[in-house]
Amino acid sequence: MRYLTVALAKGRLADFSIEVFGNIGLDVASMREKTRKLIFTDEKNKLKFMLVKASDVPTYVEYGAADMGIVGKDTILEEGKNLYEVLDLKFGACKMCVCGYAEQPLPSGFIKVATKYPNIAREYFSAKKNQTIEVIKLSGSVELAPLCGLSEVIVDIVESGKTLKENGLAVLEEICGLSARLVVNRVSLKMEKRRIMDIVGKTKEILLNDNHH
Amino acid sequence: MRKWKTHTPEGAFDLLEHACARKRGVEDKITRVYRASGYFEVQTPTFEFYDVFADESGDIDQGSMMKFFDRNGRILVLRPDFTTPIARLCATKYADAVFPKRLSYTGSAFRDGDGGASAGAVQKEFTQAGIELIGQSSPDADAEVIAVTIRALLSCGLEEFQIDIGQAEFFKGIMEQTGLDDDMTERMRRLIDKKSFVAVGELADGYQIDKELKSLILELPNLFGGIEVVERIKTKPLGSRAKRALDNLMEIYRILADYGFEKYVSIDLGMVQGLNYYTGVIVKGFTYGVGFPVCGGGRYDNLIGDYGKGLPATGVAIGIERVISALCHKANAVEEEAFDLPAVHTLVCFGEARETAFKIAEGLRGSGLCVEMWLGGGGAEEYAARRGIGGIVRVKDAETIEIVNLRDGETTETTLSGLLGGDGV
């Protein structure tokens, strides 16, 4: 039997994934140990788990370097890769939003938009709102941009809205809901349908049971 | 030195001797299969007018075409595929030909982009070999191009692969039944294409769709696998358009079974890419070790009409680089022996007897050996050893010729007639 390779987004999402995989009977003991290793193997089920940077998960899966992966919907949208998105894991649910000063409505003309997600921002404003914008790509603390006049609004992930509120900002428009997704390489799903759908099916069951309790 | 002087652009690569030989070997095997079934090669220009490819119904994203201008300011593009130029060629050059027309092609095509949404082309210059069967709309024609493609893949040494067939009309028919508008249909198509099981359900829930029909749409992303997927939807309320599409697909499957290729073929009714372009069967081939399809194609009955003469047509293209990576994967890294790689058998050295040496070299070449002449400078033995040459022939004169077998180190003496037989001519 061939190894199936699973790419996991490092961090909170990987911990959640390990939990889920453990629950459906995969051997994740080696991953629970604190090590600096990046690849872990489940010899019994012929699985390999790789820890990669979140934004790289779609790339590994698209090229087939990993057969499947677990990653946030925000990354999937931003990276725009050619993948199968087979399961919503409902983990880390939050929203992608346009945010700005609470008392000012979203300007309808040309605006500058600061964001960590230039593709999502461009797609939303140009395709959905037919509005010309200039995207300013930042890597963190995006809330600062409107405060210091770098941009009129920002496009960012909103969980509780606490950071926004403390900085005098608010959600102006919701772009879409986000959560963790199970993605599969287009060829792998065809060549290893039985094994992959087995994992998908069991994961789905576990999630359903969790939600009921 | 200028910054990019010693580099090749992203997506374009040098092929060194062995890789090049390997590629030519694969191309040769494939084109031999094509020829044997009556598909003769045509060549179209490497670049053409942008107008040839610019069309709403086109399968190729505008942004992925590599464009430049001629001196009259007209836009030219490096061909992004072969099917479109061949459609142009058929409508303009073969309008009055005897049909069906079977054509094949091999060569480089070009697409720009980061390899993502654009056809998944990792290389911006990539090689395709393919066939088109023009002037026939029967399922037999579709099955034939698929069967020839399967034979071509087998001839390269690929064994474990899977050809998925779907039907463009099936999805179009079902969407027609739902009465959803174009925008909604397109959103649904994208979700099904991503096999986004959950989102398809959420989208369908928001609309008044017949219950049975809705359950069929929810099933769509999952309708792939063996022939049993067709059984699963037999009881669903299919309209005449979807039903015709399904019957057509089944017929193609049965014909392929008669070819003896059943084991390579599976069904994917959720295959909904390029629906503006494909009008019937859609074909995609997969194998281990390559994350992208190794071949693809289908029926495109509306394309040739864009160039002035309506003709039904069907065809499949094979991605040569992808076949090669699949073969390399199969051979577990690269077992060079698995390919016809070039090797020099003999090095001919001479002192004064130049004329005789040339005669010997040509004689050996005539018997199928690859022979190099020693051009002097440094040591012949050392050169031969490093290049992996099998033996050295030292020509002193017609009567004194020394053969050194570098494999076992043995040296034998012979004459011109002894070496080449007869009188040595």
Interface residues (C-beta under 8 A of the other chain):
Chain A: R2 E62 Y63 G64 A65 E79 G80 K81 N82 L83 Y84 E85 V86 L87 D88 V184 N185 R186 V187 S188 L189 K190 M191 K193
Chain B: G116 A117 G120 V122 Q162 D164 K194 K195 S196 F197 V198 A199 F224 G225 S266 D268 F286 T287 Y288 G289 V290 G291 F292 P293
